[in-house]
Amino acid sequence: MPSARTETYDFGEKVEGIDIPVFNERAVRASAGILFLVGFMAVSSAFFTGDFGPVRGFAILFLIDMGIRIGLNHRFAPSMAVGALIVRRQRPEWVGAAQKRLAWSLGFGMAFVACMGMGFLGLQNEYMLLFCGFCLSLMFLETAFGICVGCELYRVFSKEKPRLCPGDVCDYTPPKRRTLFSSDAHSHAL
């Protein structure tokens, strides 16, 4: 099993046998699930009670977590530390760090907008609730389906082809889907 090491201020981990910096996708998805759960509880509370204090607190927590990931080291981000601890007994699935940098920068930017909107700009709570719902939708895609929207944006807009994408979407071509109404589908059902 390849060993991973990271320097304090490197972005990504160096893994023996892999020539690019990487992250353990299992830990990344676990941390997204943790953040999604906390964010969902905060948004639900605001929706049902009208108290936006928990949403503001979550936006600040999310901003700090993403800032630590991209500015210092992902291992010091609270959600990443807990996520890595939870999945430590699972085989790592290494994904490219470049795509995650864009994804986490997108998350940081959205958290910054949420903090500014709810704080200094004083935007209406209903608009901020919609914005937070959109952010939670992106986290849900990451957590439940392994779809990293930032990684997909990197794939579309980057000059270089991404490597080691989550779910191997960079290199995998799925077989053609059969439709429910095709004659092949009915013959296999019998």
C-alpha positions in Angstrom: 0.0 0.0 0.0 1.5 3.4 -1.0 2.4 5.6 1.9 1.3 9.2 2.0 3.2 12.1 3.5 2.6 15.8 3.6 4.7 18.8 4.5 3.0 21.4 6.8 2.4 24.0 4.0 2.2 21.7 0.9 -1.1 21.5 -0.9 -1.9 17.9 -1.2 -0.1 14.8 -0.2 2.8 13.1 -1.8 2.1 9.4 -2.3 4.7 6.9 -3.4 4.1 5.8 -7.0 2.0 8.9 -7.8 3.8 11.8 -9.4 1.2 14.6 -8.5 0.0 15.9 -5.2 -3.2 14.1 -4.1 -6.0 13.9 -1.5 -7.8 10.9 -0.1 -11.2 11.2 -1.7 -12.8 9.1 1.1 -11.7 11.7 3.7 -12.8 14.6 1.5 -16.3 13.0 1.0 -16.6 12.3 4.8 -15.7 15.9 5.6 -18.3 17.1 3.0 -20.8 14.9 4.7 -20.0 16.3 8.1 -20.3 19.9 6.8 -23.5 19.1 5.0 -25.1 17.7 8.1 -24.2 20.7 10.2 -25.2 23.1 7.4 -28.5 21.3 6.8 -29.3 21.5 10.5 -28.5 25.3 10.6 -30.5 26.0 7.4 -33.5 23.9 8.6 -33.4 25.7 11.9 -33.5 29.1 10.2 -36.2 27.9 7.8 -38.5 26.7 10.6 -37.8 29.1 13.4 -36.6 32.3 11.6 -33.5 32.4 13.7 -30.5 32.9 11.4 -27.9 32.8 14.1 -27.0 29.1 13.4 -26.7 29.8 9.7 -24.3 32.7 10.3 -22.3 30.5 12.7 -22.1 27.8 10.1 -21.0 30.2 7.3 -18.2 31.4 9.5 -17.2 27.8 10.4 -17.3 26.8 6.8 -15.2 29.9 5.8 -12.6 29.0 8.4 -12.5 25.3 7.4 -12.1 26.1 3.7 -9.5 28.8 4.5 -7.4 26.4 6.5 -7.6 23.8 3.7 -6.4 26.1 1.0 -4.2 28.5 3.0 -2.5 26.3 5.6 -2.9 22.5 5.3 -6.0 20.3 4.9 -5.0 18.2 7.9 -5.6 21.2 10.2 -9.2 21.8 8.9 -11.6 20.5 11.6 -13.9 18.7 9.2 -11.0 17.0 7.3 -9.5 15.9 10.5 -12.7 14.3 11.7 -13.5 12.9 8.3 -10.0 11.3 8.0 -10.4 9.8 11.4 -13.7 8.2 10.5 -12.5 6.6 7.3 -9.0 5.8 8.5 -9.6 2.0 8.2 -10.7 2.3 4.5 -8.4 2.0 1.6 -7.6 5.5 0.3 -8.8 6.6 -3.1 -6.3 9.2 -4.3 -7.5 12.2 -6.4 -5.6 15.1 -7.8 -5.0 18.1 -5.6 -5.3 20.6 -8.4 -9.0 19.9 -8.9 -9.7 20.0 -5.1 -7.9 23.4 -4.9 -10.5 24.9 -7.3 -13.4 23.1 -5.6 -12.3 24.3 -2.1 -11.6 27.8 -3.5 -15.2 27.8 -4.8 -16.4 26.8 -1.4 -14.4 29.5 0.3 -15.7 32.1 -2.1 -19.3 31.0 -1.5 -18.8 31.0 2.2 -17.3 34.5 2.0 -20.3 35.7 0.0 -22.6 34.2 2.6 -20.8 35.9 5.4 -20.7 39.2 3.7 -24.4 38.9 2.6 -25.6 38.1 6.1 -23.3 40.4 7.9 -22.0 43.6 6.3 -24.4 43.8 3.4 -27.4 42.9 5.4 -29.2 41.1 2.5 -32.6 39.7 3.1 -32.6 36.4 5.0 -34.8 34.7 2.4 -32.2 35.3 -0.3 -29.4 34.1 1.9 -31.4 31.0 2.7 -31.7 30.2 -1.0 -28.0 30.8 -1.5 -27.1 28.5 1.5 -29.5 25.9 0.0 -27.6 26.1 -3.3 -24.3 25.6 -1.4 -25.7 22.7 0.5 -26.8 21.1 -2.8 -23.2 21.2 -4.0 -22.1 19.5 -0.8 -24.8 16.9 -1.1 -23.6 16.1 -4.7 -20.1 15.5 -3.3 -21.2 13.5 -0.3 -24.0 11.3 -1.7 -22.9 10.8 -5.3 -19.2 11.7 -5.4 -19.8 14.5 -7.9 -17.3 17.3 -7.2 -18.6 20.4 -9.0 -15.4 22.3 -8.6 -13.5 19.3 -10.1 -15.9 19.3 -13.1 -15.3 23.0 -13.6 -11.5 22.4 -13.4 -11.9 19.7 -16.1 -13.9 22.1 -18.4 -11.8 25.3 -17.9 -8.2 24.0 -17.2 -5.6 24.2 -19.9 -4.2 20.9 -18.7 -6.1 17.6 -18.5 -6.8 16.7 -14.9 -5.5 13.5 -13.5 -6.9 11.2 -10.9 -10.4 12.6 -10.9 -13.0 11.5 -8.3 -14.7 8.3 -9.5 -12.2 8.2 -12.3 -14.4 10.4 -14.5 -11.3 11.8 -16.3 -10.4 8.5 -17.8 -13.5 6.3 -17.6 -16.1 6.1 -20.5 -19.2 4.4 -19.2 -21.0 1.8 -21.4 -24.1 3.0 -23.2 -27.2 2.9 -21.1 -30.0 0.6 -22.0 -33.4 2.2 -21.9 -36.4 0.7 -20.1 -38.2 0.4 -23.4 -35.6 -1.2 -25.6 -36.0 -4.7 -26.8 -32.7 -5.7 -25.1 -34.0 -4.7 -21.7 -37.0 -7.0 -22.1 -35.0 -10.0 -23.3 -32.7 -9.8 -20.2 -35.7 -9.6 -17.8 -37.0 -13.0 -18.9 
